[in-house]
Structures are given as C-alpha cells and as structure tokens.
Amino acid sequence: MSPESCPALVLNADFRPLSYFPLSLWSWQDAVKAVFLERVNIVSEYDRKVRSPSREIRLPSVISLKEYVPAARKVPFTRFNVFLRDRFTCQYCGEPFVANVLTFDHIVPRSRGGRTTWENVVTACEACNLTKGSKLPRESGMFPRNPPCRPTTFQLQDAGRAFPPNYLHESWRDFLYWDSELEPYGVVRARAALAAGCDMVLLCNDPTGQDQLLDALGDIGPAPAGRLARMRARHYEDRRTEVGYLKAVQALSGLA
C-alpha cells in the first residue's frame, strides 16, 4: 500500500466528520503535518509507516481536530447544493440521476419574474426541464414533488450520508452513519474521544446531542482516573443549551 492510498478521515472536535459529501479526507502529508503541529489527535492508524532519517511514524487513518470548527450558519446557494438538497433526484419525474446530467429549474421562470433563490429552484432532469420550459406550474401541470426551501447545514449533511463514497477504510466506519450494524454512534464518538486522550468532549449541536452523549458516556462506564469529560458552552447560543451545559457538567463530574 502506497502512502498516496492512505488518506485520513478528518473529524471535528466533537468526533463527527467535517463533511459527509464530499467526505472530509486529508492526504497523508497534510495529516502528518497537522500531527506534528499538534493541531489534531490521532484516533486510528494504518499499518503503513513512513520514515525520515530520524523518525518512523504510522500513517493516521482517522484524526480529530483539537479545536472545534462550527458549521457554516448559512448554506451557500450553489448548483451542487441544490442537487444535494434534492438528493440528485428530478423533482418532476422523481427519477435519480448523476450530477452531470441534471439541471436546475426555476419554478416561476425568470422570464416571468422568477428569482434564483432556494425557494424557486429545484433539481430537474433535462427532459422535464425542456417539457416545462417557461411555463408556470399550473400551466404545465408540473409541480415539484417536494416544496423547495433553504436547507440547513445539518440537512445537507444528512442528505450527503445517503451517498457514501466507493471506498471506506474499516477504521472510518465507526464514525460514519452508513453502516447500521455498528455500535450506536454516540457511544462510538464518546469512546473514541476518551481513547484519544482528550480531556474535553464537545457536544453536537442538534437539540438532543447533550442527552445522547451523556447516555453514551454512561454506557462506557467510568472514564480512566484523572480524565474528566468537560463541555464548553461557547458553542451554544441560547439559554436552553446553556442550562443543558450546566446539567451536563454536573452529571459528568462523577467521571473524574
């Protein structure tokens, strides 16, 4: 196995992939550089080693950032993101297509005053786009199967999980949702954080994330002596999650 065939899966500090589609992967050179700069924790390694005149290192297969990178608050409007929101499926005939044969259609055509916005654009195959032309839905009898809307970052990530890459290294699978037979994801994430020697486990941003992580840590059992899982409230903005943070810290105090 050559080093070029050993990319590293990059996880955020909460042990979720930075991106599902495309999957967040770094080359072995970037991963090794980040390790030496102490920007990441090594979670898992390949058997493949690289050597320098003074050192030998196993290539990391999974790494986690030491600093949490918040998800983008606003999803950029791009052709690809429209396709991903609609799961690469024509919103008129309902058939899936590969990206390079899809188009996007203005529900209210631009010639009729329609704007290029999330709420007025849907994925369409070439045949349906030509059939609808510059007509309004009521004129063509063609209505989108799903009302178009602006997606959130989490909705796009969820859509991306429906399209796994052709190759998944076995060490990556514990951190991805594509294999339903694996250990519950919250348990895997908490276990990996503790195994990597982290003294902080960040909660995910979804509303149930705190409860899931507490349950996962409880399933694992007491953490090794001296290692306390701490959560930082700065990633949470509303009062409800601040209260949840305080409760989480109190509940986890017994893990030290």
Secondary structure, DSSP 8 states (H G I E B T S, - for coil): --GGG--EEEE-TTSSBS-BTTB-EE-HHHHHHHHHTT-EEEEEEEEEEEE-SS-EEEEEEEEEESS-----SS----HHHHHHHTTTB-TTT--B--GGGEEEEESS-GGGT---SGGGEEEEEHHHHHHHTT--HHHHT---SS------HHHHHHHHTTS--S---TTTGGGSSS-TTSS-HHHHHHHHHHHTT-SB----SSTTHHHHHHHHHHHH-S--TT---B--GGG--SHHHHHHHHHHHHHHGGG-
